[in-house]
Amino acid sequence: MHYRPVLVASLAVLISFGTLTGYVIVDTGRFGPLEAISLLVLGFFAFGIIGALRQPPE
């Protein structure tokens, strides 16, 4: 399978940012609307990038 490097790089950034967000939530022990929105946006972009990766390259 042929991956596009830009999508792989952005997915890696999303994963690291999501891990950081999760660590902040666990460390501070609070889960406010900002954290919820952040995780929702991260999940949305991650699924979009994974979907784009699954498409055969043109």
mmJSON file of the N, C-alpha and C atoms, coordinates in Angstrom:
{"data_MODEL":{"atom_site":{
"group_PDB":["ATOM","ATOM","ATOM","ATOM","ATOM","ATOM","ATOM","ATOM","ATOM","ATOM","ATOM","ATOM","ATOM","ATOM","ATOM","ATOM","ATOM","ATOM","ATOM","ATOM","ATOM","ATOM","ATOM","ATOM","ATOM","ATOM","ATOM","ATOM","ATOM","ATOM","ATOM","ATOM","ATOM","ATOM","ATOM","ATOM","ATOM","ATOM","ATOM","ATOM","ATOM","ATOM","ATOM","ATOM","ATOM","ATOM","ATOM","ATOM","ATOM","ATOM","ATOM","ATOM","ATOM","ATOM","ATOM","ATOM","ATOM","ATOM","ATOM","ATOM","ATOM","ATOM","ATOM","ATOM","ATOM","ATOM","ATOM","ATOM","ATOM","ATOM","ATOM","ATOM","ATOM","ATOM","ATOM","ATOM","ATOM","ATOM","ATOM","ATOM","ATOM","ATOM","ATOM","ATOM","ATOM","ATOM","ATOM","ATOM","ATOM","ATOM","ATOM","ATOM","ATOM","ATOM","ATOM","ATOM","ATOM","ATOM","ATOM","ATOM","ATOM","ATOM","ATOM","ATOM","ATOM","ATOM","ATOM","ATOM","ATOM","ATOM","ATOM","ATOM","ATOM","ATOM","ATOM","ATOM","ATOM","ATOM","ATOM","ATOM","ATOM","ATOM","ATOM","ATOM","ATOM","ATOM","ATOM","ATOM","ATOM","ATOM","ATOM","ATOM","ATOM","ATOM","ATOM","ATOM","ATOM","ATOM","ATOM","ATOM","ATOM","ATOM","ATOM","ATOM","ATOM","ATOM","ATOM","ATOM","ATOM","ATOM","ATOM","ATOM","ATOM","ATOM","ATOM","ATOM","ATOM","ATOM","ATOM","ATOM","ATOM","ATOM","ATOM","ATOM","ATOM","ATOM","ATOM","ATOM","ATOM","ATOM","ATOM","ATOM","ATOM","ATOM"],
"id":[1,2,3,4,5,6,7,8,9,10,11,12,13,14,15,16,17,18,19,20,21,22,23,24,25,26,27,28,29,30,31,32,33,34,35,36,37,38,39,40,41,42,43,44,45,46,47,48,49,50,51,52,53,54,55,56,57,58,59,60,61,62,63,64,65,66,67,68,69,70,71,72,73,74,75,76,77,78,79,80,81,82,83,84,85,86,87,88,89,90,91,92,93,94,95,96,97,98,99,100,101,102,103,104,105,106,107,108,109,110,111,112,113,114,115,116,117,118,119,120,121,122,123,124,125,126,127,128,129,130,131,132,133,134,135,136,137,138,139,140,141,142,143,144,145,146,147,148,149,150,151,152,153,154,155,156,157,158,159,160,161,162,163,164,165,166,167,168,169,170,171,172,173,174],
"type_symbol":["N","C","C","N","C","C","N","C","C","N","C","C","N","C","C","N","C","C","N","C","C","N","C","C","N","C","C","N","C","C","N","C","C","N","C","C","N","C","C","N","C","C","N","C","C","N","C","C","N","C","C","N","C","C","N","C","C","N","C","C","N","C","C","N","C","C","N","C","C","N","C","C","N","C","C","N","C","C","N","C","C","N","C","C","N","C","C","N","C","C","N","C","C","N","C","C","N","C","C","N","C","C","N","C","C","N","C","C","N","C","C","N","C","C","N","C","C","N","C","C","N","C","C","N","C","C","N","C","C","N","C","C","N","C","C","N","C","C","N","C","C","N","C","C","N","C","C","N","C","C","N","C","C","N","C","C","N","C","C","N","C","C","N","C","C","N","C","C","N","C","C","N","C","C"],
"label_atom_id":["N","CA","C","N","CA","C","N","CA","C","N","CA","C","N","CA","C","N","CA","C","N","CA","C","N","CA","C","N","CA","C","N","CA","C","N","CA","C","N","CA","C","N","CA","C","N","CA","C","N","CA","C","N","CA","C","N","CA","C","N","CA","C","N","CA","C","N","CA","C","N","CA","C","N","CA","C","N","CA","C","N","CA","C","N","CA","C","N","CA","C","N","CA","C","N","CA","C","N","CA","C","N","CA","C","N","CA","C","N","CA","C","N","CA","C","N","CA","C","N","CA","C","N","CA","C","N","CA","C","N","CA","C","N","CA","C","N","CA","C","N","CA","C","N","CA","C","N","CA","C","N","CA","C","N","CA","C","N","CA","C","N","CA","C","N","CA","C","N","CA","C","N","CA","C","N","CA","C","N","CA","C","N","CA","C","N","CA","C","N","CA","C","N","CA","C","N","CA","C","N","CA","C"],
"label_alt_id":[null,null,null,null,null,null,null,null,null,null,null,null,null,null,null,null,null,null,null,null,null,null,null,null,null,null,null,null,null,null,null,null,null,null,null,null,null,null,null,null,null,null,null,null,null,null,null,null,null,null,null,null,null,null,null,null,null,null,null,null,null,null,null,null,null,null,null,null,null,null,null,null,null,null,null,null,null,null,null,null,null,null,null,null,null,null,null,null,null,null,null,null,null,null,null,null,null,null,null,null,null,null,null,null,null,null,null,null,null,null,null,null,null,null,null,null,null,null,null,null,null,null,null,null,null,null,null,null,null,null,null,null,null,null,null,null,null,null,null,null,null,null,null,null,null,null,null,null,null,null,null,null,null,null,null,null,null,null,null,null,null,null,null,null,null,null,null,null,null,null,null,null,null,null],
"label_comp_id":["MET","MET","MET","HIS","HIS","HIS","TYR","TYR","TYR","ARG","ARG","ARG","PRO","PRO","PRO","VAL","VAL","VAL","LEU","LEU","LEU","VAL","VAL","VAL","ALA","ALA","ALA","SER","SER","SER","LEU","LEU","LEU","ALA","ALA","ALA","VAL","VAL","VAL","LEU","LEU","LEU","ILE","ILE","ILE","SER","SER","SER","PHE","PHE","PHE","GLY","GLY","GLY","THR","THR","THR","LEU","LEU","LEU","THR","THR","THR","GLY","GLY","GLY","TYR","TYR","TYR","VAL","VAL","VAL","ILE","ILE","ILE","VAL","VAL","VAL","ASP","ASP","ASP","THR","THR","THR","GLY","GLY","GLY","ARG","ARG","ARG","PHE","PHE","PHE","GLY","GLY","GLY","PRO","PRO","PRO","LEU","LEU","LEU","GLU","GLU","GLU","ALA","ALA","ALA","ILE","ILE","ILE","SER","SER","SER","LEU","LEU","LEU","LEU","LEU","LEU","VAL","VAL","VAL","LEU","LEU","LEU","GLY","GLY","GLY","PHE","PHE","PHE","PHE","PHE","PHE","ALA","ALA","ALA","PHE","PHE","PHE","GLY","GLY","GLY","ILE","ILE","ILE","ILE","ILE","ILE","GLY","GLY","GLY","ALA","ALA","ALA","LEU","LEU","LEU","ARG","ARG","ARG","GLN","GLN","GLN","PRO","PRO","PRO","PRO","PRO","PRO","GLU","GLU","GLU"],
"label_asym_id":["A","A","A","A","A","A","A","A","A","A","A","A","A","A","A","A","A","A","A","A","A","A","A","A","A","A","A","A","A","A","A","A","A","A","A","A","A","A","A","A","A","A","A","A","A","A","A","A","A","A","A","A","A","A","A","A","A","A","A","A","A","A","A","A","A","A","A","A","A","A","A","A","A","A","A","A","A","A","A","A","A","A","A","A","A","A","A","A","A","A","A","A","A","A","A","A","A","A","A","A","A","A","A","A","A","A","A","A","A","A","A","A","A","A","A","A","A","A","A","A","A","A","A","A","A","A","A","A","A","A","A","A","A","A","A","A","A","A","A","A","A","A","A","A","A","A","A","A","A","A","A","A","A","A","A","A","A","A","A","A","A","A","A","A","A","A","A","A","A","A","A","A","A","A"],
"label_entity_id":["1","1","1","1","1","1","1","1","1","1","1","1","1","1","1","1","1","1","1","1","1","1","1","1","1","1","1","1","1","1","1","1","1","1","1","1","1","1","1","1","1","1","1","1","1","1","1","1","1","1","1","1","1","1","1","1","1","1","1","1","1","1","1","1","1","1","1","1","1","1","1","1","1","1","1","1","1","1","1","1","1","1","1","1","1","1","1","1","1","1","1","1","1","1","1","1","1","1","1","1","1","1","1","1","1","1","1","1","1","1","1","1","1","1","1","1","1","1","1","1","1","1","1","1","1","1","1","1","1","1","1","1","1","1","1","1","1","1","1","1","1","1","1","1","1","1","1","1","1","1","1","1","1","1","1","1","1","1","1","1","1","1","1","1","1","1","1","1","1","1","1","1","1","1"],
"label_seq_id":[1,1,1,2,2,2,3,3,3,4,4,4,5,5,5,6,6,6,7,7,7,8,8,8,9,9,9,10,10,10,11,11,11,12,12,12,13,13,13,14,14,14,15,15,15,16,16,16,17,17,17,18,18,18,19,19,19,20,20,20,21,21,21,22,22,22,23,23,23,24,24,24,25,25,25,26,26,26,27,27,27,28,28,28,29,29,29,30,30,30,31,31,31,32,32,32,33,33,33,34,34,34,35,35,35,36,36,36,37,37,37,38,38,38,39,39,39,40,40,40,41,41,41,42,42,42,43,43,43,44,44,44,45,45,45,46,46,46,47,47,47,48,48,48,49,49,49,50,50,50,51,51,51,52,52,52,53,53,53,54,54,54,55,55,55,56,56,56,57,57,57,58,58,58],
"pdbx_PDB_ins_code":[null,null,null,null,null,null,null,null,null,null,null,null,null,null,null,null,null,null,null,null,null,null,null,null,null,null,null,null,null,null,null,null,null,null,null,null,null,null,null,null,null,null,null,null,null,null,null,null,null,null,null,null,null,null,null,null,null,null,null,null,null,null,null,null,null,null,null,null,null,null,null,null,null,null,null,null,null,null,null,null,null,null,null,null,null,null,null,null,null,null,null,null,null,null,null,null,null,null,null,null,null,null,null,null,null,null,null,null,null,null,null,null,null,null,null,null,null,null,null,null,null,null,null,null,null,null,null,null,null,null,null,null,null,null,null,null,null,null,null,null,null,null,null,null,null,null,null,null,null,null,null,null,null,null,null,null,null,null,null,null,null,null,null,null,null,null,null,null,null,null,null,null,null,null],
"Cartn_x":[0.845,0.0,0.884,0.508,1.32,0.719,1.512,1.044,1.585,0.752,1.204,1.876,3.125,3.885,3.252,2.568,1.945,0.842,0.04,-1.036,-0.487,0.565,1.176,1.748,2.401,2.98,1.891,0.8,-0.268,-0.953,-1.061,-1.63,-0.736,0.574,1.519,1.408,1.255,1.091,-0.193,-1.277,-2.552,-2.443,-1.757,-1.625,-0.84,0.258,1.057,0.283,-0.459,-1.247,-2.368,-2.98,-4.027,-3.494,-2.296,-1.666,-1.392,-0.906,-0.642,-1.932,-3.002,-4.289,-4.794,-4.672,-5.086,-4.277,-2.974,-2.119,-2.532,-2.85,-3.284,-4.588,-5.521,-6.801,-6.57,-5.725,-5.472,-4.691,-3.714,-2.841,-3.598,-4.399,-5.109,-6.385,-6.889,-8.076,-9.357,-9.305,-10.531,-10.808,-12.09,-12.482,-13.556,-13.112,-14.039,-14.47,-15.272,-15.725,-14.586,-13.518,-12.382,-11.708,-11.516,-10.907,-11.81,-13.104,-14.047,-14.027,-14.044,-14.004,-12.693,-11.596,-10.29,-10.243,-10.738,-10.742,-11.678,-12.809,-13.755,-13.132,-12.477,-11.813,-10.682,-9.893,-8.81,-9.346,-10.419,-11.002,-11.529,-12.168,-12.705,-11.585,-10.508,-9.389,-8.696,-8.554,-7.892,-8.667,-9.997,-10.798,-10.743,-10.7,-10.576,-9.259,-8.169,-6.857,-6.769,-7.306,-7.284,-8.116,-9.254,-10.077,-9.358,-8.619,-7.863,-6.721,-6.133,-5.047,-5.558,-6.806,-7.344,-7.735,-7.888,-8.208,-6.995,-7.189,-6.04,-5.536,-4.229,-3.678,-4.002,-4.245,-4.586,-3.364],
"Cartn_y":[-1.194,0.0,1.251,2.209,3.421,4.535,5.031,6.109,7.451,8.464,9.819,10.385,10.843,11.257,12.41,13.313,14.449,13.954,12.999,12.47,11.687,10.911,10.151,11.1,12.168,13.136,13.834,14.236,14.919,13.969,12.676,11.704,11.54,11.527,11.411,12.623,13.813,15.025,14.948,14.47,14.343,13.361,12.238,11.235,11.809,12.513,13.076,14.172,14.996,16.05,15.45,14.381,13.705,13.078,12.504,11.933,13.019,14.166,15.287,15.774,15.883,16.313,15.327,14.031,13.009,13.081,13.333,13.444,14.644,15.761,16.959,16.681,15.981,15.658,14.778,13.748,12.841,13.558,14.368,15.018,16.057,16.889,17.935,17.401,16.264,15.661,16.404,17.271,17.973,17.747,17.66,17.438,18.461,19.628,20.706,20.688,21.665,21.731,21.918,22.614,22.834,21.505,20.657,19.344,18.483,18.544,17.748,18.187,19.499,20.02,19.641,19.735,19.397,17.938,17.026,15.603,15.335,16.021,15.839,16.257,17.422,17.901,16.956,16.5,15.557,14.278,13.751,12.525,12.721,13.858,14.16,14.2,14.914,15.007,13.658,12.905,11.599,10.662,10.632,9.767,10.235,11.54,12.068,11.67,11.76,11.406,9.903,9.091,7.643,7.27,7.935,7.682,8.053,9.162,9.57,8.593,8.045,7.079,5.781,5.42,4.169,4.264,5.484,5.654,5.281,4.571,4.297,5.593,5.778,7.016,7.13,8.355,8.582,8.385],
"Cartn_z":[0.0,0.0,0.0,-0.81,-0.954,-0.104,0.853,1.724,1.255,1.418,1.121,2.366,2.238,3.434,4.199,3.516,4.217,5.139,4.664,5.491,6.668,6.429,7.527,8.569,8.124,9.057,9.868,9.207,9.935,10.911,10.534,11.459,12.685,12.469,13.582,14.512,13.932,14.744,15.551,14.91,15.616,16.776,16.543,17.598,18.779,18.491,19.578,20.312,19.572,20.202,21.047,20.535,21.295,22.567,22.477,23.671,24.697,24.229,25.129,25.784,24.996,25.536,26.585,26.266,27.232,28.519,28.386,29.577,30.419,29.771,30.504,31.249,30.574,31.213,32.444,32.302,33.416,34.529,34.127,35.101,35.922,35.269,35.988,36.629,36.135,36.724,36.382,35.396,35.017,33.543,33.214,31.829,31.496,31.039,30.738,29.29,28.887,27.495,26.507,26.938,26.038,25.68,26.692,26.433,25.564,25.795,25.008,23.546,23.315,21.949,21.28,22.03,21.492,21.038,21.889,21.532,20.354,20.314,19.213,17.889,17.876,16.655,16.255,17.246,16.958,16.335,16.899,16.362,14.948,14.713,13.389,12.346,12.655,11.716,11.54,12.63,12.545,11.63,11.779,10.913,9.468,9.264,7.902,7.257,8.023,7.484,7.225,8.165,7.968,6.742,6.568,5.386,4.107,4.136,2.951,2.677,3.732,3.551,2.931,3.238,2.732,1.256,0.76,-0.665,-1.503,-2.611,-3.478,-4.107,-4.157,-4.728,-6.211,-6.636,-8.046,-8.917],
"occupancy":[1.0,1.0,1.0,1.0,1.0,1.0,1.0,1.0,1.0,1.0,1.0,1.0,1.0,1.0,1.0,1.0,1.0,1.0,1.0,1.0,1.0,1.0,1.0,1.0,1.0,1.0,1.0,1.0,1.0,1.0,1.0,1.0,1.0,1.0,1.0,1.0,1.0,1.0,1.0,1.0,1.0,1.0,1.0,1.0,1.0,1.0,1.0,1.0,1.0,1.0,1.0,1.0,1.0,1.0,1.0,1.0,1.0,1.0,1.0,1.0,1.0,1.0,1.0,1.0,1.0,1.0,1.0,1.0,1.0,1.0,1.0,1.0,1.0,1.0,1.0,1.0,1.0,1.0,1.0,1.0,1.0,1.0,1.0,1.0,1.0,1.0,1.0,1.0,1.0,1.0,1.0,1.0,1.0,1.0,1.0,1.0,1.0,1.0,1.0,1.0,1.0,1.0,1.0,1.0,1.0,1.0,1.0,1.0,1.0,1.0,1.0,1.0,1.0,1.0,1.0,1.0,1.0,1.0,1.0,1.0,1.0,1.0,1.0,1.0,1.0,1.0,1.0,1.0,1.0,1.0,1.0,1.0,1.0,1.0,1.0,1.0,1.0,1.0,1.0,1.0,1.0,1.0,1.0,1.0,1.0,1.0,1.0,1.0,1.0,1.0,1.0,1.0,1.0,1.0,1.0,1.0,1.0,1.0,1.0,1.0,1.0,1.0,1.0,1.0,1.0,1.0,1.0,1.0,1.0,1.0,1.0,1.0,1.0,1.0],
"B_iso_or_equiv":[0.0,0.0,0.0,0.0,0.0,0.0,0.0,0.0,0.0,0.0,0.0,0.0,0.0,0.0,0.0,0.0,0.0,0.0,0.0,0.0,0.0,0.0,0.0,0.0,0.0,0.0,0.0,0.0,0.0,0.0,0.0,0.0,0.0,0.0,0.0,0.0,0.0,0.0,0.0,0.0,0.0,0.0,0.0,0.0,0.0,0.0,0.0,0.0,0.0,0.0,0.0,0.0,0.0,0.0,0.0,0.0,0.0,0.0,0.0,0.0,0.0,0.0,0.0,0.0,0.0,0.0,0.0,0.0,0.0,0.0,0.0,0.0,0.0,0.0,0.0,0.0,0.0,0.0,0.0,0.0,0.0,0.0,0.0,0.0,0.0,0.0,0.0,0.0,0.0,0.0,0.0,0.0,0.0,0.0,0.0,0.0,0.0,0.0,0.0,0.0,0.0,0.0,0.0,0.0,0.0,0.0,0.0,0.0,0.0,0.0,0.0,0.0,0.0,0.0,0.0,0.0,0.0,0.0,0.0,0.0,0.0,0.0,0.0,0.0,0.0,0.0,0.0,0.0,0.0,0.0,0.0,0.0,0.0,0.0,0.0,0.0,0.0,0.0,0.0,0.0,0.0,0.0,0.0,0.0,0.0,0.0,0.0,0.0,0.0,0.0,0.0,0.0,0.0,0.0,0.0,0.0,0.0,0.0,0.0,0.0,0.0,0.0,0.0,0.0,0.0,0.0,0.0,0.0,0.0,0.0,0.0,0.0,0.0,0.0],
"pdbx_formal_charge":[null,null,null,null,null,null,null,null,null,null,null,null,null,null,null,null,null,null,null,null,null,null,null,null,null,null,null,null,null,null,null,null,null,null,null,null,null,null,null,null,null,null,null,null,null,null,null,null,null,null,null,null,null,null,null,null,null,null,null,null,null,null,null,null,null,null,null,null,null,null,null,null,null,null,null,null,null,null,null,null,null,null,null,null,null,null,null,null,null,null,null,null,null,null,null,null,null,null,null,null,null,null,null,null,null,null,null,null,null,null,null,null,null,null,null,null,null,null,null,null,null,null,null,null,null,null,null,null,null,null,null,null,null,null,null,null,null,null,null,null,null,null,null,null,null,null,null,null,null,null,null,null,null,null,null,null,null,null,null,null,null,null,null,null,null,null,null,null,null,null,null,null,null,null],
"auth_seq_id":[1,1,1,2,2,2,3,3,3,4,4,4,5,5,5,6,6,6,7,7,7,8,8,8,9,9,9,10,10,10,11,11,11,12,12,12,13,13,13,14,14,14,15,15,15,16,16,16,17,17,17,18,18,18,19,19,19,20,20,20,21,21,21,22,22,22,23,23,23,24,24,24,25,25,25,26,26,26,27,27,27,28,28,28,29,29,29,30,30,30,31,31,31,32,32,32,33,33,33,34,34,34,35,35,35,36,36,36,37,37,37,38,38,38,39,39,39,40,40,40,41,41,41,42,42,42,43,43,43,44,44,44,45,45,45,46,46,46,47,47,47,48,48,48,49,49,49,50,50,50,51,51,51,52,52,52,53,53,53,54,54,54,55,55,55,56,56,56,57,57,57,58,58,58],
"auth_comp_id":["MET","MET","MET","HIS","HIS","HIS","TYR","TYR","TYR","ARG","ARG","ARG","PRO","PRO","PRO","VAL","VAL","VAL","LEU","LEU","LEU","VAL","VAL","VAL","ALA","ALA","ALA","SER","SER","SER","LEU","LEU","LEU","ALA","ALA","ALA","VAL","VAL","VAL","LEU","LEU","LEU","ILE","ILE","ILE","SER","SER","SER","PHE","PHE","PHE","GLY","GLY","GLY","THR","THR","THR","LEU","LEU","LEU","THR","THR","THR","GLY","GLY","GLY","TYR","TYR","TYR","VAL","VAL","VAL","ILE","ILE","ILE","VAL","VAL","VAL","ASP","ASP","ASP","THR","THR","THR","GLY","GLY","GLY","ARG","ARG","ARG","PHE","PHE","PHE","GLY","GLY","GLY","PRO","PRO","PRO","LEU","LEU","LEU","GLU","GLU","GLU","ALA","ALA","ALA","ILE","ILE","ILE","SER","SER","SER","LEU","LEU","LEU","LEU","LEU","LEU","VAL","VAL","VAL","LEU","LEU","LEU","GLY","GLY","GLY","PHE","PHE","PHE","PHE","PHE","PHE","ALA","ALA","ALA","PHE","PHE","PHE","GLY","GLY","GLY","ILE","ILE","ILE","ILE","ILE","ILE","GLY","GLY","GLY","ALA","ALA","ALA","LEU","LEU","LEU","ARG","ARG","ARG","GLN","GLN","GLN","PRO","PRO","PRO","PRO","PRO","PRO","GLU","GLU","GLU"],
"auth_asym_id":["A","A","A","A","A","A","A","A","A","A","A","A","A","A","A","A","A","A","A","A","A","A","A","A","A","A","A","A","A","A","A","A","A","A","A","A","A","A","A","A","A","A","A","A","A","A","A","A","A","A","A","A","A","A","A","A","A","A","A","A","A","A","A","A","A","A","A","A","A","A","A","A","A","A","A","A","A","A","A","A","A","A","A","A","A","A","A","A","A","A","A","A","A","A","A","A","A","A","A","A","A","A","A","A","A","A","A","A","A","A","A","A","A","A","A","A","A","A","A","A","A","A","A","A","A","A","A","A","A","A","A","A","A","A","A","A","A","A","A","A","A","A","A","A","A","A","A","A","A","A","A","A","A","A","A","A","A","A","A","A","A","A","A","A","A","A","A","A","A","A","A","A","A","A"],
"auth_atom_id":["N","CA","C","N","CA","C","N","CA","C","N","CA","C","N","CA","C","N","CA","C","N","CA","C","N","CA","C","N","CA","C","N","CA","C","N","CA","C","N","CA","C","N","CA","C","N","CA","C","N","CA","C","N","CA","C","N","CA","C","N","CA","C","N","CA","C","N","CA","C","N","CA","C","N","CA","C","N","CA","C","N","CA","C","N","CA","C","N","CA","C","N","CA","C","N","CA","C","N","CA","C","N","CA","C","N","CA","C","N","CA","C","N","CA","C","N","CA","C","N","CA","C","N","CA","C","N","CA","C","N","CA","C","N","CA","C","N","CA","C","N","CA","C","N","CA","C","N","CA","C","N","CA","C","N","CA","C","N","CA","C","N","CA","C","N","CA","C","N","CA","C","N","CA","C","N","CA","C","N","CA","C","N","CA","C","N","CA","C","N","CA","C","N","CA","C","N","CA","C","N","CA","C"],
"pdbx_PDB_model_num":[1,1,1,1,1,1,1,1,1,1,1,1,1,1,1,1,1,1,1,1,1,1,1,1,1,1,1,1,1,1,1,1,1,1,1,1,1,1,1,1,1,1,1,1,1,1,1,1,1,1,1,1,1,1,1,1,1,1,1,1,1,1,1,1,1,1,1,1,1,1,1,1,1,1,1,1,1,1,1,1,1,1,1,1,1,1,1,1,1,1,1,1,1,1,1,1,1,1,1,1,1,1,1,1,1,1,1,1,1,1,1,1,1,1,1,1,1,1,1,1,1,1,1,1,1,1,1,1,1,1,1,1,1,1,1,1,1,1,1,1,1,1,1,1,1,1,1,1,1,1,1,1,1,1,1,1,1,1,1,1,1,1,1,1,1,1,1,1,1,1,1,1,1,1]
}}}
